Amino acid sequence: MNTGPVDEVEFRALTAKIAAERGFGCANYKDGCLRRRIAVRMRARGSASFSDYRALLDRDAGEYDLLLDALTINVTKLYRDAAVWEAVAQQVIPKLWALDLPRLTVWSAGCSSGEELYTLAALFHRHAERSGTLARLRRVRIIGSDIDRASLERAQAGVYAPESFTEMPVELRRRYFSVDAPHSAAAELRALVTVERRDLLREPAPATDVQLITCRNVVIYFDRASQESLMRKFHDALAPGGYLVLGKVETLMGPLRALYDVVDSRERIFRRAAA
Ligand SMILES: C[S@@+](CC[C@H](N)C(=O)[O-])C[C@H]1O[C@@H](n2cnc3c(N)ncnc32)[C@H](O)[C@@H]1O
């Protein structure tokens, strides 16, 4: 790919335009990642340069939406990376359930189309049901946030194609989703979930004293400074003893590590050290 001075100037002009017009703060994302994603759309539309593509965005709002879609990378699944959910079910939810608190707030940061939200809701519901404490579910609130409005609409709808379930144990799908495809999440799960648009890099956390934050497959696209400031935001939002689930591809860096105890090093589950 051309990375000469002209190309660099044109690339900056394009990313500045996207940030100004669509509120997607490209400056916080890794350049390589942005360039690869933009290149895919440029090839699809036969644009020879960043400036040609910039002009195309002015003429074609549909292409602008496709570009935003490509930049936000919304791929997800129910029970994605099953091992991390097994660990959450065994090591996190029972501990949270035992707390005598009027509210249990969970935040899925970068929830995309909501598969992670309904996975969490199913695990909490199953734990409550198995322990004969369903009435205590009323205290659970699972907040999903994402920057991408179209994904959030799908999260709100909670209806998924069969391909979204390939990693979820069949028993959970049968218990919590409609029999016919596309499968809709049961009302018991929907009652636990709320979604909201939130830019993780520019806006505050949706709540304080959060007991569990999951943020998976999101932070890898951010530059290092943005990763660190987001991890600090998570720390401030968590209650002492609250859990942070990062999953296999993300990790805690530098001085932030000292603020957490490691619960599961393989699945990257951390616990905010008590104050
Ligand atoms: C690959 S999905 C991750 C979905 C889910 N957490 C999972 O692991 O399956 C990444 C999500 O991060 C969201 N995202 C990217 N930048 C964001 C930002 N600055 N604020 C909030 N969400 C962001 C994207 O819109 C996308 O839906």
The ligand as a Gaussian input file, in Angstrom:
#p B3LYP/6-31G(d) Opt

LIG

0 1
 C      -15.879000      -7.283000      17.403000
 S      -17.156000      -6.420000      18.226000
 C      -17.084000      -7.179000      19.835000
 C      -18.399000      -7.766000      20.273000
 C      -18.347000      -8.638000      21.515000
 N      -17.776000      -7.907000      22.651000
 C      -17.573000      -9.910000      21.257000
 O      -16.454000     -10.058000      21.735000
 O      -18.068000     -10.774000      20.569000
 C      -16.382000      -4.835000      18.515000
 C      -17.374000      -3.742000      18.848000
 O      -16.682000      -2.612000      19.395000
 C      -17.406000      -1.471000      19.024000
 N      -16.572000      -0.270000      19.173000
 C      -15.485000       0.097000      18.451000
 N      -15.040000       1.292000      18.867000
 C      -15.878000       1.693000      19.875000
 C      -15.942000       2.846000      20.700000
 N      -15.059000       3.843000      20.588000
 N      -16.930000       2.925000      21.625000
 C      -17.837000       1.914000      21.765000
 N      -17.825000       0.803000      21.011000
 C      -16.851000       0.691000      20.071000
 C      -17.775000      -1.750000      17.578000
 O      -18.864000      -0.943000      17.141000
 C      -18.112000      -3.249000      17.624000
 O      -19.501000      -3.465000      17.775000

